Amino acid sequence: MSESGAPGAPGGMTAAVAFAGMRRVSPVVFKAGCPDCRGRFELAASALRLAIGATSRTTFYSFTCPECGSAVRKPAGERVVELLTGGGVRTLRLHSTV
């Protein structure tokens, strides 16, 4: 039996070999705009919040404008919800009280 570099074998797999195929992943950023100051900027997923309600009227995302400090709230359709959740934006599911 030869030494194949298998884990646990003498001269086995090193951390460098195990992680050799991995690539560094860039953080997700989202382009956004402020309706108050008309600023255009990029925001990290951590700067956004997504609220998913029972209807399209109660499904929205929000953030604070980094240029003027305004609280911004915008509607989020199905595609926007997909993009934001896939990009790691924290999500709050709103429940109906009826």
Kinemage of the C-alpha trace (Angstrom):
@kinemage 1
@onewidth
@group {chain A} dominant
@subgroup {mainchain}
@vectorlist {calphas} color= white
{ca met a 1} P 0.000 0.000 0.000
{ca ser a 2} L 1.434 3.391 -0.963
{ca glu a 3} L 1.087 6.724 0.790
{ca ser a 4} L -1.556 8.580 -1.215
{ca gly a 5} L -1.775 11.727 0.868
{ca ala a 6} L -5.108 10.666 2.289
{ca pro a 7} L -6.222 12.262 5.541
{ca gly a 8} L -4.879 10.405 8.547
{ca ala a 9} L -2.161 8.684 6.525
{ca pro a 10} L 1.469 9.352 7.356
{ca gly a 11} L 2.475 12.408 5.340
{ca gly a 12} L -1.273 12.947 4.844
{ca met a 13} L -3.173 15.944 3.572
{ca thr a 14} L -2.042 19.338 4.807
{ca ala a 15} L -4.254 22.384 5.310
{ca ala a 16} L -2.636 24.002 2.267
{ca val a 17} L -3.609 21.041 0.086
{ca ala a 18} L -7.128 20.881 1.514
{ca phe a 19} L -7.839 24.554 0.830
{ca ala a 20} L -5.880 24.869 -2.440
{ca gly a 21} L -9.000 24.891 -4.619
{ca met a 22} L -10.860 27.507 -2.599
{ca arg a 23} L -11.082 31.078 -3.780
{ca arg a 24} L -11.590 34.223 -1.785
{ca val a 25} L -15.188 35.388 -2.015
{ca ser a 26} L -15.857 39.110 -2.377
{ca pro a 27} L -18.477 40.566 -0.061
{ca val a 28} L -21.836 41.257 -1.707
{ca val a 29} L -22.684 44.925 -2.226
{ca phe a 30} L -25.954 46.412 -3.411
{ca lys a 31} L -26.416 49.616 -5.402
{ca ala a 32} L -28.962 51.937 -3.860
{ca gly a 33} L -30.189 55.494 -4.042
{ca cys a 34} L -31.703 57.983 -1.647
{ca pro a 35} L -34.943 59.685 -2.690
{ca asp a 36} L -34.218 62.634 -0.361
{ca cys a 37} L -30.696 63.723 -1.319
{ca arg a 38} L -30.561 61.810 -4.647
{ca gly a 39} L -27.284 60.214 -3.567
{ca arg a 40} L -26.159 56.998 -5.305
{ca phe a 41} L -23.972 54.535 -3.414
{ca glu a 42} L -23.187 50.907 -2.669
{ca leu a 43} L -24.229 49.234 0.570
{ca ala a 44} L -23.029 46.036 2.213
{ca ala a 45} L -25.650 43.414 3.062
{ca ser a 46} L -25.262 44.346 6.736
{ca ala a 47} L -26.515 47.893 6.008
{ca leu a 48} L -29.860 46.668 4.647
{ca arg a 49} L -32.919 45.109 6.307
{ca leu a 50} L -35.667 43.192 4.527
{ca ala a 51} L -39.184 42.836 5.914
{ca ile a 52} L -41.439 40.240 4.293
{ca gly a 53} L -45.128 40.730 4.910
{ca ala a 54} L -48.302 38.993 3.777
{ca thr a 55} L -48.760 41.337 0.804
{ca ser a 56} L -46.632 43.370 -1.575
{ca arg a 57} L -47.580 46.488 0.420
{ca thr a 58} L -45.983 45.056 3.542
{ca thr a 59} L -42.829 43.674 1.893
{ca phe a 60} L -40.007 46.203 1.781
{ca tyr a 61} L -36.325 46.810 2.382
{ca ser a 62} L -34.820 49.651 4.331
{ca phe a 63} L -31.513 51.336 5.028
{ca thr a 64} L -30.077 54.590 6.322
{ca cys a 65} L -28.640 56.884 3.649
{ca pro a 66} L -24.891 57.171 4.267
{ca glu a 67} L -24.853 60.657 2.724
{ca cys a 68} L -27.745 62.479 4.429
{ca gly a 69} L -28.770 60.099 7.227
{ca ser a 70} L -32.384 59.698 6.076
{ca ala a 71} L -34.237 56.484 6.824
{ca val a 72} L -35.154 54.996 3.442
{ca arg a 73} L -37.866 52.398 2.869
{ca lys a 74} L -38.562 50.911 -0.571
{ca pro a 75} L -40.958 48.218 -1.793
{ca ala a 76} L -39.457 44.810 -2.525
{ca gly a 77} L -40.934 42.642 -5.249
{ca glu a 78} L -40.208 38.942 -5.671
{ca arg a 79} L -36.946 39.424 -7.566
{ca val a 80} L -35.624 41.984 -5.068
{ca val a 81} L -36.465 39.626 -2.192
{ca glu a 82} L -34.528 36.834 -3.979
{ca leu a 83} L -31.485 39.040 -4.533
{ca leu a 84} L -31.413 40.444 -1.013
{ca thr a 85} L -31.886 37.117 0.764
{ca gly a 86} L -29.341 35.455 -1.547
{ca gly a 87} L -26.886 38.239 -0.745
{ca gly a 88} L -27.120 37.757 3.000
{ca val a 89} L -29.419 40.635 3.979
{ca arg a 90} L -31.053 40.073 7.362
{ca thr a 91} L -34.736 39.284 6.972
{ca leu a 92} L -37.696 39.847 9.252
{ca arg a 93} L -40.924 37.979 8.530
{ca leu a 94} L -43.966 40.008 9.515
{ca his a 95} L -46.954 38.050 10.834
{ca ser a 96} L -50.559 39.049 10.429
{ca thr a 97} L -52.533 39.661 13.634
{ca val a 98} L -55.846 38.769 11.918
